[in-house]
Amino acid sequence: MDEKIEIGTAKTNIEAAKTDTETTNIDTKMLAETLKISQAELESKIKGMYTEYKEKNKRVRIFDRKRYTTIGLLIMAMAVIGLFWTVWNAVILVNKIIKPDYNEYLNLVEPTVIADTPAFQNTSEISATNLLTFAVWEVILHSKLEDYDKSFDVVFVPQADVEKAAKKLFGECEITHKTIKIGDYTALYNESKRQYVIPMEPKYFSYHAKIKKVIKSNDTIILTVALYQDTPTWQQNVDRIETSALKYMRYTIIKNKITKVENVSGKYGANE
């Protein structure tokens, strides 16, 4: 019974296929007659068109493949650049954490380093002359001297700006205004005009500082500073420069103001 059903189904499929072929032949024949060409010629044209379509479609696929490959390579290149940029910035960030920029601290202690500050436990121990000297060096080092009135190689600085410089370093403090020596130069105080006559670029050899250690705790910063002797340009040869620190000073800074300076050369060792 099942075999008869399968045979019947097969016959039906064959007949359907024959019918489709006959219908296609009839359609092709009718189209050929309409175009006034032979059926064989029409079939040849159709075959040629189909072959051309296949070739064109193949070329399109090849073009798309190349285009997608190019786009993929561009995306990959951008990803590599992005990864490199991320790694580079991460390295910079890590270096900043491991080796932070100490310039802001150097700027704060520099006037006292150049003036060779003595140790003090609090700012009340700073002598009037030293306090004024630190303030004048702060003006010379970190003010825009070109903004002041000048004559030849000196500038005229209002005493109020010198007072501001002292407060920038130590907070609230009182300045006793007077003429002082800064190395081989003089900072002349003109009481009637309430201003100082200060050399713009004093040639003065003292110390230069390097921050060796930083300890932070809330608003308090403790700096260990190594002091090295300045040398003239003609002596700045690798074989002749003195590379050892002459002394070590410890600065206690609270809210960006110097509150205490200690000489700790004994702990670190001079000429270390």
Helices and strands as residue ranges (DSSP letters): H 2-35, H 39-98, H 103-114, G 123-125, H 128-142, G 145-147, E 149-151, E 154-158, H 159-170, E 180-182, E 185-190, E 195-199, E 207-217, E 220-229, G 233-235, E 247-254, E 257-263, H 265-268
